[in-house]
Amino acid sequence: MSHVNMQAEGAILRVSLDTLVAEHGKWRVVTAAVKAMVRGSNRVQTVHPQDLSNVIRADIGLPLIVDPPSMPTVMMVYARP
C-alpha cells in the first residue's frame, strides 16, 4: 500500500471519527469502541451443516444435499398415455 493511500485513509478515518464525536460525544464513542473490542474477541460464528454448499460439504466429507423427488400432480396422473 502506498504512502499516499495510507494518508487518504487516515484523513477519511479522522473525518469519520470527528463526525461521530460531534454527534455523540467523545465518551460515548470511546465506550462504544471499547465494547466493540471486547465483544469482538469473544464472538464465535456458528455455521450449521445445512447452510453449507454441496462443494464445501464434499470437501469436508459430509453427504451431499439432494432435492427430494417431486411428487406427481393430479394432472400428471391423468395425462399419462
DOGUMAR-388129 format. One record per residue: residue number from 0; residue in three letters; z negated, x, y negated of N, C-alpha, C in turn. Coordinates in steps of 0.1 Angstrom, whole numbers. Layout:
<zator kolkol="NUM" tordo="ALA" n_zz="Z" n_xx="X" n_yy="Y" ca_zz="Z" ca_xx="X" ca_yy="Y" c_zz="Z" c_xx="X" c_yy="Y"/>
...
END
This chain:
<zator kolkol="0" tordo="MET" n_zz="0" n_xx="9" n_yy="12" ca_zz="0" ca_xx="0" ca_yy="0" c_zz="0" c_xx="9" c_yy="-12"/>
<zator kolkol="1" tordo="SER" n_zz="9" n_xx="6" n_yy="-22" ca_zz="10" ca_xx="15" ca_yy="-33" c_zz="-2" c_xx="12" c_yy="-43"/>
<zator kolkol="2" tordo="HIS" n_zz="-3" n_xx="22" n_yy="-52" ca_zz="-14" ca_xx="21" ca_yy="-62" c_zz="-12" c_xx="9" c_yy="-71"/>
<zator kolkol="3" tordo="VAL" n_zz="1" n_xx="6" n_yy="-75" ca_zz="4" ca_xx="-5" ca_yy="-84" c_zz="0" c_xx="-18" c_yy="-78"/>
<zator kolkol="4" tordo="ASN" n_zz="3" n_xx="-20" n_yy="-65" ca_zz="-1" ca_xx="-32" ca_yy="-58" c_zz="-16" c_xx="-34" c_yy="-58"/>
<zator kolkol="5" tordo="MET" n_zz="-23" n_xx="-24" n_yy="-55" ca_zz="-37" ca_xx="-24" ca_yy="-55" c_zz="-43" c_xx="-28" c_yy="-68"/>
<zator kolkol="6" tordo="GLN" n_zz="-37" n_xx="-23" n_yy="-79" ca_zz="-42" ca_xx="-27" ca_yy="-92" c_zz="-39" c_xx="-41" c_yy="-95"/>
<zator kolkol="7" tordo="ALA" n_zz="-27" n_xx="-46" n_yy="-91" ca_zz="-24" ca_xx="-60" ca_yy="-94" c_zz="-33" c_xx="-69" c_yy="-86"/>
<zator kolkol="8" tordo="GLU" n_zz="-36" n_xx="-66" n_yy="-73" ca_zz="-45" ca_xx="-74" ca_yy="-65" c_zz="-59" c_xx="-74" c_yy="-72"/>
<zator kolkol="9" tordo="GLY" n_zz="-63" n_xx="-62" n_yy="-77" ca_zz="-76" ca_xx="-61" ca_yy="-83" c_zz="-77" c_xx="-70" c_yy="-96"/>
<zator kolkol="10" tordo="ALA" n_zz="-66" n_xx="-70" n_yy="-103" ca_zz="-66" ca_xx="-78" ca_yy="-115" c_zz="-67" c_xx="-93" c_yy="-112"/>
<zator kolkol="11" tordo="ILE" n_zz="-59" n_xx="-97" n_yy="-101" ca_zz="-60" ca_xx="-111" ca_yy="-97" c_zz="-74" c_xx="-115" c_yy="-92"/>
<zator kolkol="12" tordo="LEU" n_zz="-80" n_xx="-106" n_yy="-85" ca_zz="-94" ca_xx="-108" ca_yy="-80" c_zz="-103" c_xx="-110" c_yy="-92"/>
<zator kolkol="13" tordo="ARG" n_zz="-102" n_xx="-101" n_yy="-102" ca_zz="-111" ca_xx="-102" ca_yy="-113" c_zz="-109" c_xx="-115" c_yy="-121"/>
<zator kolkol="14" tordo="VAL" n_zz="-97" n_xx="-119" n_yy="-123" ca_zz="-94" ca_xx="-132" ca_yy="-130" c_zz="-100" c_xx="-144" c_yy="-121"/>
<zator kolkol="15" tordo="SER" n_zz="-98" n_xx="-143" n_yy="-108" ca_zz="-103" ca_xx="-154" ca_yy="-100" c_zz="-118" c_xx="-154" c_yy="-100"/>
<zator kolkol="16" tordo="LEU" n_zz="-125" n_xx="-143" n_yy="-99" ca_zz="-139" ca_xx="-142" ca_yy="-99" c_zz="-144" c_xx="-147" c_yy="-113"/>
<zator kolkol="17" tordo="ASP" n_zz="-138" n_xx="-142" n_yy="-124" ca_zz="-142" ca_xx="-147" ca_yy="-137" c_zz="-141" c_xx="-162" c_yy="-138"/>
<zator kolkol="18" tordo="THR" n_zz="-131" n_xx="-168" n_yy="-133" ca_zz="-129" ca_xx="-182" ca_yy="-133" c_zz="-140" c_xx="-189" c_yy="-126"/>
<zator kolkol="19" tordo="LEU" n_zz="-143" n_xx="-184" n_yy="-114" ca_zz="-154" ca_xx="-190" ca_yy="-106" c_zz="-167" c_xx="-189" c_yy="-113"/>
<zator kolkol="20" tordo="VAL" n_zz="-170" n_xx="-178" n_yy="-119" ca_zz="-183" ca_xx="-176" ca_yy="-126" c_zz="-183" c_xx="-185" c_yy="-138"/>
<zator kolkol="21" tordo="ALA" n_zz="-172" n_xx="-187" n_yy="-145" ca_zz="-172" ca_xx="-195" ca_yy="-157" c_zz="-174" c_xx="-210" c_yy="-153"/>
<zator kolkol="22" tordo="GLU" n_zz="-169" n_xx="-214" n_yy="-142" ca_zz="-170" ca_xx="-228" ca_yy="-138" c_zz="-183" c_xx="-231" c_yy="-131"/>
<zator kolkol="23" tordo="HIS" n_zz="-189" n_xx="-222" n_yy="-123" ca_zz="-201" ca_xx="-225" ca_yy="-115" c_zz="-213" c_xx="-217" c_yy="-118"/>
<zator kolkol="24" tordo="GLY" n_zz="-212" n_xx="-206" n_yy="-126" ca_zz="-223" ca_xx="-198" ca_yy="-129" c_zz="-224" c_xx="-186" c_yy="-119"/>
<zator kolkol="25" tordo="LYS" n_zz="-229" n_xx="-175" n_yy="-124" ca_zz="-229" ca_xx="-163" ca_yy="-116" c_zz="-239" c_xx="-164" c_yy="-104"/>
<zator kolkol="26" tordo="TRP" n_zz="-250" n_xx="-171" n_yy="-105" ca_zz="-259" ca_xx="-172" ca_yy="-94" c_zz="-254" c_xx="-180" c_yy="-82"/>
<zator kolkol="27" tordo="ARG" n_zz="-247" n_xx="-191" n_yy="-86" ca_zz="-241" ca_xx="-199" ca_yy="-75" c_zz="-230" c_xx="-192" c_yy="-68"/>
<zator kolkol="28" tordo="VAL" n_zz="-222" n_xx="-184" n_yy="-76" ca_zz="-211" ca_xx="-176" ca_yy="-70" c_zz="-217" c_xx="-165" c_yy="-60"/>
<zator kolkol="29" tordo="VAL" n_zz="-228" n_xx="-158" n_yy="-65" ca_zz="-234" ca_xx="-148" ca_yy="-57" c_zz="-240" c_xx="-154" c_yy="-44"/>
<zator kolkol="30" tordo="THR" n_zz="-247" n_xx="-166" n_yy="-46" ca_zz="-253" ca_xx="-172" ca_yy="-35" c_zz="-243" c_xx="-177" c_yy="-24"/>
<zator kolkol="31" tordo="ALA" n_zz="-232" n_xx="-182" n_yy="-29" ca_zz="-221" ca_xx="-186" ca_yy="-20" c_zz="-215" c_xx="-175" c_yy="-13"/>
<zator kolkol="32" tordo="ALA" n_zz="-213" n_xx="-163" n_yy="-20" ca_zz="-208" ca_xx="-151" ca_yy="-14" c_zz="-217" c_xx="-146" c_yy="-3"/>
<zator kolkol="33" tordo="VAL" n_zz="-230" n_xx="-146" n_yy="-6" ca_zz="-239" ca_xx="-141" ca_yy="4" c_zz="-240" c_xx="-150" c_yy="17"/>
<zator kolkol="34" tordo="LYS" n_zz="-240" n_xx="-163" n_yy="14" ca_zz="-239" ca_xx="-173" ca_yy="25" c_zz="-227" c_xx="-171" c_yy="34"/>
<zator kolkol="35" tordo="ALA" n_zz="-216" n_xx="-169" n_yy="27" ca_zz="-203" ca_xx="-167" ca_yy="34" c_zz="-203" c_xx="-154" c_yy="43"/>
<zator kolkol="36" tordo="MET" n_zz="-209" n_xx="-144" n_yy="38" ca_zz="-210" ca_xx="-131" ca_yy="45" c_zz="-219" c_xx="-133" c_yy="58"/>
<zator kolkol="37" tordo="VAL" n_zz="-231" n_xx="-140" n_yy="56" ca_zz="-240" ca_xx="-142" ca_yy="67" c_zz="-234" c_xx="-152" c_yy="77"/>
<zator kolkol="38" tordo="ARG" n_zz="-228" n_xx="-162" n_yy="72" ca_zz="-222" ca_xx="-172" ca_yy="81" c_zz="-210" c_xx="-166" c_yy="89"/>
<zator kolkol="39" tordo="GLY" n_zz="-202" n_xx="-158" n_yy="82" ca_zz="-190" ca_xx="-152" ca_yy="89" c_zz="-193" c_xx="-143" c_yy="100"/>
<zator kolkol="40" tordo="SER" n_zz="-205" n_xx="-136" n_yy="100" ca_zz="-208" ca_xx="-127" ca_yy="110" c_zz="-213" c_xx="-134" c_yy="123"/>
<zator kolkol="41" tordo="ASN" n_zz="-217" n_xx="-146" n_yy="122" ca_zz="-223" ca_xx="-153" ca_yy="134" c_zz="-213" c_xx="-164" c_yy="139"/>
<zator kolkol="42" tordo="ARG" n_zz="-202" n_xx="-166" n_yy="133" ca_zz="-193" ca_xx="-176" ca_yy="137" c_zz="-184" c_xx="-172" c_yy="148"/>
<zator kolkol="43" tordo="VAL" n_zz="-184" n_xx="-180" n_yy="159" ca_zz="-175" ca_xx="-177" ca_yy="170" c_zz="-166" c_xx="-189" c_yy="172"/>
<zator kolkol="44" tordo="GLN" n_zz="-153" n_xx="-186" n_yy="173" ca_zz="-144" ca_xx="-197" ca_yy="175" c_zz="-143" c_xx="-200" c_yy="190"/>
<zator kolkol="45" tordo="THR" n_zz="-144" n_xx="-213" n_yy="194" ca_zz="-143" ca_xx="-217" ca_yy="208" c_zz="-129" c_xx="-222" c_yy="210"/>
<zator kolkol="46" tordo="VAL" n_zz="-122" n_xx="-217" n_yy="220" ca_zz="-109" ca_xx="-221" ca_yy="224" c_zz="-110" c_xx="-228" c_yy="238"/>
<zator kolkol="47" tordo="HIS" n_zz="-105" n_xx="-240" n_yy="238" ca_zz="-105" ca_xx="-247" ca_yy="251" c_zz="-92" c_xx="-245" c_yy="259"/>
<zator kolkol="48" tordo="PRO" n_zz="-93" n_xx="-243" n_yy="272" ca_zz="-82" ca_xx="-240" ca_yy="280" c_zz="-70" c_xx="-250" c_yy="278"/>
<zator kolkol="49" tordo="GLN" n_zz="-73" n_xx="-263" n_yy="276" ca_zz="-63" ca_xx="-273" ca_yy="275" c_zz="-55" c_xx="-271" c_yy="262"/>
<zator kolkol="50" tordo="ASP" n_zz="-60" n_xx="-263" n_yy="252" ca_zz="-53" ca_xx="-261" ca_yy="239" c_zz="-44" c_xx="-249" c_yy="240"/>
<zator kolkol="51" tordo="LEU" n_zz="-44" n_xx="-242" n_yy="251" ca_zz="-35" ca_xx="-230" ca_yy="252" c_zz="-21" c_xx="-234" c_yy="257"/>
<zator kolkol="52" tordo="SER" n_zz="-11" n_xx="-227" n_yy="252" ca_zz="3" ca_xx="-229" ca_yy="256" c_zz="4" c_xx="-224" c_yy="271"/>
<zator kolkol="53" tordo="ASN" n_zz="15" n_xx="-229" n_yy="277" ca_zz="18" ca_xx="-225" ca_yy="291" c_zz="20" c_xx="-210" c_yy="292"/>
<zator kolkol="54" tordo="VAL" n_zz="26" n_xx="-204" n_yy="282" ca_zz="29" ca_xx="-190" ca_yy="283" c_zz="15" c_xx="-182" c_yy="283"/>
<zator kolkol="55" tordo="ILE" n_zz="6" n_xx="-186" n_yy="275" ca_zz="-7" ca_xx="-179" ca_yy="275" c_zz="-14" c_xx="-182" c_yy="287"/>
<zator kolkol="56" tordo="ARG" n_zz="-14" n_xx="-195" n_yy="292" ca_zz="-21" ca_xx="-198" ca_yy="305" c_zz="-16" c_xx="-190" c_yy="316"/>
<zator kolkol="57" tordo="ALA" n_zz="-2" n_xx="-188" n_yy="317" ca_zz="4" ca_xx="-180" ca_yy="328" c_zz="-1" c_xx="-165" c_yy="326"/>
<zator kolkol="58" tordo="ASP" n_zz="-2" n_xx="-160" n_yy="314" ca_zz="-6" ca_xx="-146" ca_yy="312" c_zz="-20" c_xx="-143" c_yy="317"/>
<zator kolkol="59" tordo="ILE" n_zz="-29" n_xx="-153" n_yy="315" ca_zz="-43" ca_xx="-151" ca_yy="319" c_zz="-46" c_xx="-157" c_yy="333"/>
<zator kolkol="60" tordo="GLY" n_zz="-36" n_xx="-162" n_yy="340" ca_zz="-38" ca_xx="-167" ca_yy="353" c_zz="-43" c_xx="-181" c_yy="355"/>
<zator kolkol="61" tordo="LEU" n_zz="-42" n_xx="-189" n_yy="345" ca_zz="-46" ca_xx="-203" ca_yy="346" c_zz="-33" c_xx="-211" c_yy="351"/>
<zator kolkol="62" tordo="PRO" n_zz="-36" n_xx="-222" n_yy="358" ca_zz="-24" ca_xx="-230" ca_yy="362" c_zz="-17" c_xx="-236" c_yy="350"/>
<zator kolkol="63" tordo="LEU" n_zz="-4" n_xx="-238" n_yy="351" ca_zz="4" ca_xx="-244" ca_yy="340" c_zz="1" c_xx="-259" c_yy="339"/>
<zator kolkol="64" tordo="ILE" n_zz="3" n_xx="-264" n_yy="327" ca_zz="1" ca_xx="-278" ca_yy="325" c_zz="15" c_xx="-284" c_yy="326"/>
<zator kolkol="65" tordo="VAL" n_zz="16" n_xx="-294" n_yy="335" ca_zz="29" ca_xx="-301" ca_yy="337" c_zz="27" c_xx="-315" c_yy="333"/>
<zator kolkol="66" tordo="ASP" n_zz="38" n_xx="-321" n_yy="328" ca_zz="37" ca_xx="-335" ca_yy="324" c_zz="37" c_xx="-344" c_yy="337"/>
<zator kolkol="67" tordo="PRO" n_zz="29" n_xx="-354" n_yy="337" ca_zz="29" ca_xx="-363" ca_yy="349" c_zz="42" c_xx="-370" c_yy="350"/>
<zator kolkol="68" tordo="PRO" n_zz="46" n_xx="-373" n_yy="362" ca_zz="59" ca_xx="-381" ca_yy="364" c_zz="58" c_xx="-394" c_yy="357"/>
<zator kolkol="69" tordo="SER" n_zz="69" n_xx="-398" n_yy="351" ca_zz="69" ca_xx="-411" ca_yy="344" c_zz="69" c_xx="-422" c_yy="354"/>
<zator kolkol="70" tordo="MET" n_zz="63" n_xx="-433" n_yy="350" ca_zz="62" ca_xx="-445" ca_yy="359" c_zz="75" c_xx="-453" c_yy="356"/>
<zator kolkol="71" tordo="PRO" n_zz="81" n_xx="-458" n_yy="366" ca_zz="93" ca_xx="-466" ca_yy="364" c_zz="89" c_xx="-479" c_yy="356"/>
<zator kolkol="72" tordo="THR" n_zz="98" n_xx="-483" n_yy="347" ca_zz="95" ca_xx="-495" ca_yy="340" c_zz="101" c_xx="-507" c_yy="347"/>
<zator kolkol="73" tordo="VAL" n_zz="98" n_xx="-519" n_yy="343" ca_zz="103" ca_xx="-531" ca_yy="349" c_zz="119" c_xx="-531" c_yy="349"/>
<zator kolkol="74" tordo="MET" n_zz="124" n_xx="-527" n_yy="337" ca_zz="138" ca_xx="-527" ca_yy="336" c_zz="145" c_xx="-517" c_yy="345"/>
<zator kolkol="75" tordo="MET" n_zz="139" n_xx="-506" n_yy="348" ca_zz="145" ca_xx="-496" ca_yy="357" c_zz="145" c_xx="-502" c_yy="372"/>
<zator kolkol="76" tordo="VAL" n_zz="135" n_xx="-510" n_yy="375" ca_zz="134" ca_xx="-515" ca_yy="389" c_zz="145" c_xx="-526" c_yy="391"/>
<zator kolkol="77" tordo="TYR" n_zz="148" n_xx="-534" n_yy="381" ca_zz="158" ca_xx="-544" ca_yy="382" c_zz="172" c_xx="-539" c_yy="380"/>
<zator kolkol="78" tordo="ALA" n_zz="173" n_xx="-527" n_yy="374" ca_zz="186" ca_xx="-522" ca_yy="371" c_zz="192" c_xx="-513" c_yy="382"/>
<zator kolkol="79" tordo="ARG" n_zz="184" n_xx="-512" n_yy="393" ca_zz="189" ca_xx="-504" ca_yy="404" c_zz="201" c_xx="-510" c_yy="411"/>
<zator kolkol="80" tordo="PRO" n_zz="211" n_xx="-502" n_yy="415" ca_zz="223" ca_xx="-509" ca_yy="422" c_zz="219" c_xx="-513" c_yy="436"/>
END
